[in-house]
Amino acid sequence: MYNYFSKATALVGLVAIGLTACKKDETRATMKDGVAPVLAASATTTTLTSTTGANNAVTYNWSAADFGYQAATSYTLQFAKKGDNFKTTQDISLGNALTKTLTGKELNGIYNGLDCNISSTPSATPLDVRVKAVIGDAVAPVYSNLVGITTTPFQAQTPPADSWGIIGAATPTGWNSDTPMSYDFCNRTYKITIQLTKDEFKFRANGGWAVNLGDDGADGKLEANGANIVSPGAGLYDVTLDMTATPKPTYTIKLH
């Protein structure tokens, strides 16, 4: 009888210990909603120039996120156009670091990454900045407060050597002079929005007739010294010239 009760008591004890261990395991595995990092910046405005790109422009510091238990947290510094709600971002992955200093060149690269068509005469542009903290796919990331940065970026890309324009009776200046087109860095095309009449025009490089393009087959494909192009009619048009198209350059004319 003694052996029976001793064994039964021992079994109950083992079960109790097992249940306690399970509860402890559950406690260790329980995660709470993450506490977001707090982000601070050394500056909210700065000056960027191509000659001072190596200088430090801004430093960001943030507190560690807290997910309720010890875990390897990865941080990403995110930049977006102000008011865009971070639909399009430029990201810097930083591992477990809690600080990041950007040079003028790096910050300007972020601006050019968000807008590949920064003009040659840009204006001051505000960005929103935040930190994203992640510990794994199974846990939702947390985001810091927003801080702003405003500066005037500079064009980091160099346009092609040739400048292109359109000339002809269909254009405002007739056959006397070109109307210059602008270069689209994003799409690698030349473009212009222009008022045309129902008449003819051609594409011309560098303001001279040495290199000019027309359309012999009226098929949107261009030939050197080709036939004059007839505009669709009077109106405001978006005209695009693609010099990268093969086997021949192409163009489009669409109502604005």
LOGU-785540 format. One line per field, with one value per residue (C-alpha): x, y, z; residue in one letter. Coordinates in steps of 0.2 Angstrom, whole numbers, plus 5000, padded with zeros to 4 digits. Layout:
<atoms>
u (X ...)
v (Y ...)
w (Z ...)
type (A ...)
</atoms>
This chain:
<atoms>
u (5000 5014 5022 5006 5003 5021 5021 5004 5011 5026 5016 5005 5021 5028 5012 5012 5030 5027 5012 5022 5036 5023 5017 5034 5038 5021 5027 5044 5035 5022 5026 5018 5015 5032 5036 5042 5059 5060 5069 5079 5088 5103 5095 5079 5086 5103 5112 5118 5130 5140 5157 5153 5146 5159 5153 5141 5124 5113 5114 5099 5098 5084 5081 5080 5063 5055 5046 5044 5059 5077 5077 5089 5081 5085 5082 5079 5079 5066 5063 5048 5041 5032 5013 5016 5013 5028 5020 5037 5053 5071 5078 5094 5096 5106 5106 5106 5113 5105 5113 5116 5126 5123 5135 5128 5131 5121 5107 5107 5106 5091 5082 5087 5081 5064 5063 5074 5070 5076 5078 5094 5086 5078 5068 5068 5059 5053 5055 5047 5059 5056 5064 5056 5060 5058 5062 5055 5041 5029 5029 5022 5036 5035 5038 5046 5039 5042 5055 5057 5072 5071 5085 5087 5095 5106 5104 5116 5114 5122 5110 5117 5128 5116 5102 5086 5072 5058 5057 5044 5029 5018 5028 5027 5043 5041 5056 5067 5072 5070 5059 5070 5065 5069 5078 5068 5080 5067 5063 5078 5068 5066 5050 5040 5023 5019 5005 5005 4996 4990 5007 5024 5039 5056 5067 5084 5100 5110 5101 5108 5104 5119 5108 5090 5076 5060 5048 5048 5034 5023 5025 5032 5050 5063 5076 5091 5086 5069 5052 5044 5032 5014 5005 4988 4980 4979 4981 4992 5002 5015 5029 5041 5058 5066 5084 5087 5074 5080 5083 5077 5073 5054 5042 5025 5013 4998 4985 4990)
v (5000 5012 5009 5012 5029 5034 5031 5040 5055 5056 5055 5069 5079 5076 5082 5097 5101 5098 5110 5123 5121 5123 5139 5146 5141 5150 5165 5166 5164 5178 5194 5211 5224 5232 5249 5260 5268 5287 5296 5312 5322 5334 5346 5348 5359 5358 5365 5353 5357 5347 5353 5349 5332 5324 5334 5327 5334 5326 5313 5302 5294 5283 5273 5254 5246 5235 5219 5212 5200 5199 5198 5203 5219 5226 5245 5253 5272 5277 5293 5298 5314 5324 5319 5303 5292 5282 5274 5276 5276 5276 5264 5262 5245 5248 5231 5234 5251 5266 5280 5285 5300 5305 5315 5328 5316 5302 5314 5321 5303 5300 5315 5309 5292 5299 5310 5305 5321 5334 5350 5360 5373 5364 5371 5367 5350 5343 5324 5314 5302 5288 5272 5255 5241 5223 5206 5194 5190 5183 5200 5216 5230 5246 5263 5278 5296 5306 5320 5331 5336 5351 5355 5360 5345 5346 5336 5321 5314 5321 5323 5317 5328 5331 5343 5341 5352 5353 5365 5369 5378 5368 5376 5393 5399 5391 5386 5400 5392 5377 5374 5365 5348 5343 5327 5314 5305 5292 5286 5292 5301 5319 5328 5344 5350 5362 5371 5365 5370 5358 5359 5351 5350 5340 5335 5344 5341 5355 5369 5365 5355 5343 5331 5331 5317 5315 5301 5294 5281 5291 5276 5284 5278 5292 5293 5304 5319 5310 5318 5332 5326 5332 5336 5328 5346 5362 5359 5357 5341 5331 5326 5313 5308 5291 5290 5274 5264 5251 5249 5267 5282 5284 5298 5300 5314 5314 5327 5335)
w (5000 5004 4988 4979 4987 4986 4967 4965 4975 4964 4948 4953 4958 4941 4932 4942 4938 4920 4920 4929 4916 4902 4909 4911 4892 4887 4897 4889 4871 4874 4864 4867 4855 4851 4858 4843 4843 4846 4832 4833 4820 4821 4809 4799 4786 4777 4762 4748 4734 4722 4730 4748 4745 4757 4772 4785 4782 4795 4809 4815 4832 4839 4854 4854 4850 4864 4859 4876 4876 4870 4851 4837 4830 4813 4809 4792 4790 4778 4767 4757 4750 4763 4763 4752 4767 4763 4747 4739 4749 4749 4762 4772 4780 4796 4805 4824 4823 4833 4823 4805 4798 4780 4770 4758 4743 4752 4756 4738 4732 4742 4734 4717 4721 4725 4710 4695 4686 4698 4687 4684 4695 4709 4724 4742 4745 4761 4765 4779 4789 4800 4807 4804 4817 4813 4823 4810 4798 4812 4821 4814 4812 4822 4816 4825 4825 4809 4808 4793 4782 4769 4757 4739 4730 4715 4699 4701 4683 4667 4652 4635 4626 4612 4615 4604 4599 4586 4572 4558 4552 4565 4580 4588 4580 4563 4553 4561 4577 4587 4602 4614 4622 4640 4644 4655 4666 4672 4654 4645 4632 4627 4629 4627 4629 4615 4605 4587 4572 4557 4548 4547 4559 4561 4576 4576 4586 4594 4584 4567 4552 4552 4562 4559 4559 4549 4546 4529 4532 4544 4555 4571 4566 4562 4548 4546 4534 4533 4527 4537 4550 4549 4565 4569 4570 4580 4599 4614 4612 4622 4610 4615 4606 4611 4604 4613 4603 4590 4576 4573 4585 4588 4593 4599 4598 4610 4615 4632)
type (M Y N Y F S K A T A L V G L V A I G L T A C K K D E T R A T M K D G V A P V L A A S A T T T T L T S T T G A N N A V T Y N W S A A D F G Y Q A A T S Y T L Q F A K K G D N F K T T Q D I S L G N A L T K T L T G K E L N G I Y N G L D C N I S S T P S A T P L D V R V K A V I G D A V A P V Y S N L V G I T T T P F Q A Q T P P A D S W G I I G A A T P T G W N S D T P M S Y D F C N R T Y K I T I Q L T K D E F K F R A N G G W A V N L G D D G A D G K L E A N G A N I V S P G A G L Y D V T L D M T A T P K P T Y T I K L H)
</atoms>
